[in-house]
Amino acid sequence: MDTIHYPDDPRPASWRQPVLALGNFDGLHRGHTKIIERIRRRSDERGGVAVVLTFDPHPTHVVRPDKAPKLLMTKAQKLEALEQAGMDGVAIVRFTREMSLWGPEEFVERVLCDWLHVAEVWVGANFLFGHDRAGNFSLLRLLGARDGFRAEKIDPVRYKDFVVSSTRIRRLVAEGRVDEAAALLGREYFIDGKVVAGDHRGRELGFPTANLETGNELMPPNGVYATLMLIDGVIRPAVTNIGVRPTFGDTYTAIVETHVLDFDADLYGRQVRLAFVQRIRDERPFDGPAALREQIDADCRHARALFDRLSL
């Protein structure tokens, strides 16, 4: 998959008749998947290439940094997911304060026409673009008719009673409702990171843990979760605590600690992926190590029963 950046890189010569999906695509959820599937089909029909255009950083981080959301994906995770979805290429616009002042027409002319020479552009139903979000789908279609490309939109995807959106999924994750977030994403919410050394307190309790240092912005709230850890391509069931270890009172910064069930290999320095399946309970203090050990054992039994039901 080719990845290019605006304004640094030219469009590859192989990008003939680009059929473009335009948006932020944070989380690559069920709604995004519908757009991706449509442009893949249309690019095959036209004999063109299927391309996603997205932005880095997220425009809100530039325009309203005080209101900027914590994102569901890192840039690397998004690129990985788009490649797995079968995209031929990704065009990343380096979003700047100067660009935020462009009107809709300037964005279309500079990026869609002059840079990418698009044949078709597909967007979500509520897509807005340009300075002060002045451009909508109707304007995009008019500009496309003028400049020689086709503009189409995809209606919102609903799951049960809800419209699937990155905003809703972020809220669910932030509230610890990770199983509901997974239903909208089409997979579990996950973070990536490196296993770093801890104080070995979990091992002393009989439950060795891997402490995860992650670059992901959005974390579920403090508590205990049934999780899955991807280690060297193998998915392993686990129990994860996010929190400040109130029983010991020795930290004020939340730590991600994962006990991988039936696994005791050295993971220090390894890159792993941690997926959140279900919240088990809130984090709370206990009357010493013995009471905490008993609760951790109960948490592991809870997780095992859940994984058995899910056939994981």
C-alpha positions in Angstrom: 0.0 0.0 0.0 1.4 3.4 -1.0 1.3 6.2 1.6 1.8 9.8 0.5 1.7 13.1 2.4 0.4 16.5 1.3 2.2 18.8 0.3 5.5 16.9 0.4 4.9 13.9 -2.0 3.7 13.7 -5.6 0.8 11.4 -6.5 2.3 8.0 -7.6 2.0 7.4 -11.3 0.2 4.2 -10.6 -2.7 6.1 -9.1 -4.9 6.2 -12.2 -8.6 7.2 -11.8 -8.4 7.4 -7.9 -11.7 6.5 -6.2 -11.4 8.3 -2.9 -12.8 7.9 0.6 -12.5 11.2 2.4 -12.6 11.6 6.2 -10.8 11.1 9.5 -11.5 7.4 9.8 -10.6 7.3 13.5 -11.2 3.8 14.8 -12.1 2.4 11.3 -15.6 1.4 12.6 -18.5 -0.2 10.9 -19.6 3.0 9.2 -16.1 3.5 7.8 -16.0 -0.1 6.7 -19.1 0.5 4.6 -17.4 3.4 2.7 -14.2 1.4 2.3 -16.1 -1.5 0.7 -17.9 0.8 -1.6 -14.8 2.5 -3.0 -13.1 -0.8 -3.4 -16.0 -2.0 -5.5 -16.1 1.2 -7.5 -12.4 1.3 -8.1 -12.6 -2.3 -9.5 -15.5 -1.2 -11.8 -13.6 1.8 -13.1 -10.2 0.1 -13.3 -8.9 2.7 -10.9 -7.2 2.6 -7.4 -8.9 2.7 -4.0 -7.5 5.5 -1.9 -8.3 6.9 1.5 -7.6 10.6 2.2 -7.2 11.5 5.9 -5.6 14.2 8.1 -2.7 14.3 10.5 -3.1 15.7 13.0 -6.8 15.5 13.5 -8.1 19.0 12.4 -9.6 19.6 15.8 -6.2 19.4 17.4 -5.2 22.5 15.3 -8.5 24.4 15.2 -9.7 23.8 18.7 -7.0 22.0 20.7 -9.0 22.5 24.0 -11.8 20.5 22.4 -9.7 17.9 20.6 -10.8 14.3 21.2 -8.6 11.6 22.4 -8.3 9.4 19.4 -9.2 5.7 19.0 -6.1 4.9 16.9 -2.6 6.0 16.4 -1.5 6.9 12.9 0.4 3.6 12.6 -2.7 1.6 13.7 -4.9 3.4 11.2 -2.5 2.7 8.3 -2.3 -0.9 9.3 -6.1 -1.2 9.4 -6.5 0.5 6.0 -4.0 -1.9 4.5 -5.8 -4.9 5.9 -9.0 -3.5 4.5 -7.5 -3.7 1.0 -6.7 -0.1 0.2 -4.3 0.6 -2.6 -3.1 3.8 -1.1 -3.5 6.4 1.7 -3.1 10.1 1.1 -2.4 12.0 4.4 -2.9 15.7 4.5 -0.6 17.4 7.0 -3.2 19.7 8.6 -1.9 23.1 9.6 -3.3 26.4 10.9 -2.9 27.9 7.5 -4.8 25.1 5.9 -7.6 25.5 8.4 -8.3 28.9 6.8 -8.9 27.5 3.3 -12.4 27.7 2.0 -14.0 24.6 0.6 -13.2 25.5 -3.0 -9.5 25.9 -2.2 -9.3 22.5 -0.6 -11.0 20.9 -3.5 -8.8 22.6 -6.1 -5.5 22.1 -4.3 -5.9 18.7 -2.8 -8.5 16.7 -4.7 -7.9 18.1 -8.2 -4.3 19.4 -8.4 -2.7 16.8 -6.2 -4.8 13.7 -6.5 -6.7 14.1 -9.8 -9.6 12.2 -8.3 -12.2 10.4 -10.4 -14.7 9.9 -7.5 -15.0 11.1 -3.9 -17.1 9.3 -1.3 -17.9 10.8 2.1 -20.1 10.1 5.1 -23.6 11.6 5.3 -22.5 14.4 7.8 -19.3 15.3 6.1 -18.2 19.0 6.4 -15.0 20.6 5.2 -13.3 23.9 4.7 -12.9 27.0 6.9 -15.5 27.0 9.7 -16.8 23.7 8.2 -18.6 25.8 5.6 -18.6 23.0 2.9 -21.1 20.2 2.9 -21.9 17.3 0.6 -24.1 19.4 -1.7 -21.2 21.8 -2.3 -18.8 19.0 -2.8 -21.1 17.5 -5.5 -21.4 20.9 -7.3 -17.6 21.4 -7.2 -17.2 17.9 -8.5 -19.5 18.6 -11.4 -17.5 21.7 -12.2 -14.1 20.0 -11.8 -14.8 16.7 -13.4 -15.1 14.2 -10.6 -18.1 12.4 -9.1 -19.1 12.9 -5.5 -21.2 10.4 -3.6 -22.2 9.9 0.1 -22.9 6.9 2.3 -25.9 6.9 4.6 -25.1 6.5 8.3 -24.7 2.9 9.6 -26.9 2.0 12.5 -26.2 -0.6 15.1 -29.5 -1.4 17.0 -30.8 2.0 17.9 -27.5 4.0 17.5 -25.7 5.6 14.6 -22.2 4.3 14.5 -19.7 7.2 15.0 -16.2 7.7 16.3 -17.6 10.2 18.8 -20.0 7.6 20.3 -17.3 4.9 20.4 -14.9 7.3 22.2 -17.6 8.0 24.8 -18.3 4.3 25.3 -14.6 3.5 25.8 -14.2 6.5 28.2 -17.1 5.1 30.3 -15.6 1.6 30.4 -18.4 0.2 28.2 -15.8 -1.6 26.1 -18.1 -4.5 25.0 -20.6 -1.9 23.6 -17.7 -0.1 21.9 -16.7 -3.4 20.3 -20.1 -3.8 18.8 -19.9 -0.5 17.0 -16.3 -1.0 16.0 -16.8 -4.5 14.7 -13.9 -5.7 16.9 -12.5 -5.1 20.4 -11.0 -1.7 21.2 -7.2 -2.2 21.5 -4.0 -0.4 22.4 -0.4 -1.1 21.4 2.7 -0.8 23.5 5.9 -2.1 25.0 6.1 -4.2 28.1 8.3 -2.3 30.7 9.7 -3.3 34.0 7.5 -2.9 37.1 8.0 -3.5 40.8 7.2 -7.2 40.6 4.3 -6.8 43.1 2.0 -9.0 40.9 4.5 -11.8 40.9 4.8 -11.6 44.7 1.0 -12.0 44.9 1.1 -15.0 42.6 -0.2 -13.2 39.5 2.8 -11.9 37.4 1.8 -8.9 35.3 3.1 -7.2 32.2 3.2 -3.4 32.6 2.3 -1.7 29.3 3.7 1.6 28.1 1.5 2.8 25.2 1.2 5.7 22.7 -2.5 5.4 22.5 -4.4 8.5 23.7 -7.7 7.0 24.8 -7.7 4.6 27.8 -10.7 3.0 29.4 -11.3 4.3 33.0 -9.6 2.7 36.0 -10.8 -0.7 36.7 -10.4 -4.4 36.0 -11.1 -5.8 32.5 -11.2 -9.1 30.7 -8.7 -8.6 27.9 -6.8 -10.4 25.1 -3.1 -9.9 24.5 -1.5 -10.5 21.1 2.0 -11.8 21.7 4.1 -12.8 18.7 0.9 -13.4 16.6 -0.8 -15.5 19.3 -3.9 -14.3 21.1 -3.9 -15.1 24.8 -6.7 -14.5 27.3 -5.8 -12.1 30.1 -7.0 -9.9 33.0 -5.9 -6.2 33.0 -6.0 -3.7 35.8 -5.9 0.0 34.9 -5.3 2.2 38.0 -3.2 3.6 40.8 -3.1 0.5 43.0 -5.0 2.0 46.0 -4.2 -1.0 48.2 -0.6 0.1 48.3 -1.0 3.8 47.7 2.4 4.1 46.0 1.4 5.7 42.6 -0.7 8.6 41.4 -0.5 7.8 37.7 -2.6 5.1 36.2 -0.7 2.0 35.3 -1.8 -0.7 32.8 -1.0 -4.1 34.3 -1.9 -7.3 32.5 -1.9 -10.9 33.9 -1.9 -13.3 31.0 -3.7 -16.4 32.0 -1.7 -19.7 31.9 1.4 -17.9 30.6 4.6 -17.0 32.4 7.2 -16.1 29.8 9.4 -13.0 30.0 7.8 -10.2 28.1 10.1 -7.3 29.0 10.8 -5.1 26.0 8.3 -6.9 23.8 5.7 -5.1 21.6 2.2 -6.4 22.3 -1.4 -5.5 21.5 -4.0 -5.4 24.3 -7.7 -5.7 23.4 -10.5 -4.9 25.9 -13.3 -7.5 26.0 -15.4 -6.6 29.0 -15.2 -4.6 32.2 -15.2 -6.8 35.3 -15.3 -4.3 38.2 -14.1 -0.9 39.5 -10.7 -0.5 41.1 -10.9 -0.4 44.9 -8.6 -0.7 47.9 -8.4 -4.0 49.9 -7.3 -4.7 53.4 -3.9 -5.9 52.5 -2.2 -8.3 50.1 -4.2 -11.4 51.1 -7.5 -9.8 50.4 -6.2 -8.4 47.1 -4.9 -11.9 46.1 -8.3 -13.4 46.8 -10.0 -10.8 44.6 -7.5 -11.2 41.7 -8.2 -14.9 41.8 -11.9 -14.2 41.6 -11.3 -11.8 38.7 -9.4 -14.5 36.8 -12.2 -17.0 37.4 -14.7 -14.4 36.1 -12.6 -13.8 33.0 -12.2 -17.6 32.3 -15.9 -18.1 32.5 -16.4 -15.2 30.1 -13.9 -16.5 27.6 -15.5 -20.0 27.8 -18.9 -18.5 26.9 -17.3 -16.5 24.0 -15.3 -19.6 22.9 -12.0 -17.7 23.0 
